[in-house]
Amino acid sequence: MYDPFGTRIKHETRFKYDRIPAVVELCIQAGVDLPGYPSRRRTKPIRMIGKKVIDIGGLVEEPRPSVDTNSAIMDLDTHRSFERFAPPLESEVPRIAQETIDAYEKVKWGVTKLMKKYTVKACGYCSEVHVGPWGHNAKLCGEFKHQWRDGKHGWQDATVDEVFPPNYVWHVQDPKGTPLRSALKRFYGKAPAVVEVCMQAGAQIPQKYKPMMRLDIVLPESEESRLVA
């Protein structure tokens, strides 16, 4: 949004605003300048009583027009990325995996810090997230009993996992081994998808993920699993 404290997004005006990743929007509001996505910068803090703005922040700095016609947001788009980037060499895979897991941890740490300063709202019914002091009024919620709410979201303070979702997957101890079996699912661990793919590629995983991945569990045979208490 050009001004998070400006006009609230309505259902009728929702197509006038671009939808971008929540992390990118959070960084823009925190001071990152991206061509094509200007944001109003205030020189004085905004004062509010509850949800009512009593001081818009005094003088403001209008965003300068960008000379770059290509939006930098396209560099963050993963659509058809396999066609845009050549596959790495086999010898470079462990290094890339380690850089990826380090970047993943750094982004999550940064999002946690920014959310202590900038308000992010999440819908209590669906996965919609909005970066700003209050949620938008676009009626896009389609979860349980959304007809009763006329499609309106139920906004509440967001958590880090809602803004930067981990997308947990089953941990596979041997990617080239036998497929996971439903009878042994209570012995399998889980991890965020990025962590799992980086581990399989040869990266060193942070210690905090190892307990949930259950690396110390020896998988029994299907017949033995029935004898485990």
N, C-alpha and C positions, 0 to 999 in steps of 0.2 A: 504494500500500500504506500502511496505517496505520503500520506499523513495518517498514522495510526489513530491520532486523536481528532481527526477530521470527520467528514460525513460517514456515517455507518453504512456498510454495504447492505443494500436491500435485495430482495428476491428479484425485483424487476431490473435492477442495475447490475446484476452479477456478471453479465457478459462484458462489462466495461473494464473488468479487472483481470489481469493475467494470473493464472494459478501456477505457482512455482513451489519447489520443495520448501518445507517448513524451516529446515536448517539454513537454507539460502536467505529466506526472508528474515530470519532472526539475525543473521549476520549483517544484512543490509540495514536493518533498524539500529544495529549496534555501531554502525559507522562505515561499513564497507561500501564502496562506490562501484556499482556495476553499470556499464553502458546500457542504456535502454530501460533502466529501472531506477529513476531518480527518487530520492527520498528527502523530505523536509528535515533540515537540521536546525534545532533550536539552540540558542545561545544561553537561555535561562531555563531552569527546571519548571515543569508544569505543576501547578498546585491543584489538588482535588480534595473534595469532601465527599467520601463515599464514591459514587460514580459520576458526580457532578464536577465538571471542570470549572474552577473559579478563576484561573489564570492560565492562559494558553502558552505562557512561556516568554512573553515579551517579544523582543526582536527575533526574527527568524532569518536564516540564510537560505535563499532560494537556490535550488540545485542548478548547476551550470549545464548548459546544453552539451551533449556529448558529440564529439566529432567522429566517433566510430559508429558506423551504421550497423555493424554486425554485433548482435547481442552476445555478451560473454556467457550468458546462461546456456548457450548451446554447447559450450565445452563441458558442461556438467550433465548433459543429457546422455543417458545410457542406451537410447533407442538405436538398435542396429550397430552397437559398438563393436561387435565382432567383425563387421565389415570395414569399420573405420580404423581399427588398430590391428597391426600384424601380430600373430602369435609370438610369444617370446621364445628364446632359445632354451633348451632343456637345462643348461647350466645356470641360467639366470632365474629360473623359477623359484628356488629357495630364497634368493635375495629379494625378489619382488614380493613374495609371500610375507617375509619379515617386514618389509616396508609397509605393506598393506595393513598388517595387524597393528603396527605402531601408529599408523595414521588413523586407524579405527579407534584406538584408545585415545588418541589426542583429540579427535573430533568429539567423542563422547565426553571427555573432560571439559572441552571448550563449551559444548552445549549446556552442560551442568552449570558452569560458571555464568554463562549469559542468562540462563533462566532465573538466576537469583537477582538479576538486574532488570530484565525485560519480561513482561507478562506474556504468557502463552496459555491459551484456552484450548480445551479438548472437549468433544462431545461425550457425554456419559452413556450414550446409546450406540454410536457408531465410531468409526476411526477418524472422523473429521477433526482437523487441528487448525487453529487460527492464531496467528501471532499478533497480539495487540491487547489493549487494556480490557476489551470486551469482545465477545464473539460477533460474527456477522449475522444478518437476518435472512440469508438465503435458505429457502426451505428445501434442503437437499437430503435430509435424514430419511433413510428408508428402512430403519431397523424396526424391531418389535413395537407394534401399536403406534407406528408413526402417523397413521390416519387421525388418531385422537389428538395429536400435537400439530396437525396440519403440516407435517414435514419439518417442523422447527427442531433445531438442535437443543440439547440440554447442556449448556456450557458450564464447565467447571475448570479449576486450575489443572493444567496438564502436568504430567510427570515426564521425566527424561525419556523413558521407554516409549511414551506415546509420540514424542517429537522425533526421536531417533530409535525406531523400533528394532529390537535385536533379531526377530524372526528365528526362534529356536527350532533346531532340527535335531534328529537323532545323531548321536556320535557313532561313527563306524570305525571300529578298531582296525579292521583290515579291508580297505576298499576293494582289493582284488579277491577277497574271500567269498564265502557264501552270503547270500542276501539276508537281511535281518528277518527274524521270524517273530510272529505275533506271540507265540508261547513264551518267548524270552524277553518281552518288552520291559518287564520290571527290572531287568538286569542291565538294560541299556541306559546310557547317560545322554544328556542333551547339551547343546551349546549354541550360541548365535551362529547363524549361517556363515558369516564372514570368518569367525574364529575356526569353524570346522574346515572350511575350504583352505584356509591358510595353514592349518595344522597338517592336512593331507599333502599340502605342497611343500612342507618342510620347515615351517616357521616354528619358533619357540613360543609356546603359548604362555601368557601370564598365569601366575599361580592361582589367581582367584577363579579361573574357569575350570581348573582341574577337578575340584570336588564334584561339580555338577556334571562333568563328563564321565565320572566314575571310572577313572583310569586304573584304579586298584582292584576292580572287580574282575574275577575270572569267570568267563561265560561258561555255564554248564551245558551239557547236552540236553536235548529235549526231554529225555527220560529222567535225567537227574533233576531237572527243574521242579518236578512234582514232589521231590523229597526234601526240597529246601523249605525251611520254616518261614 
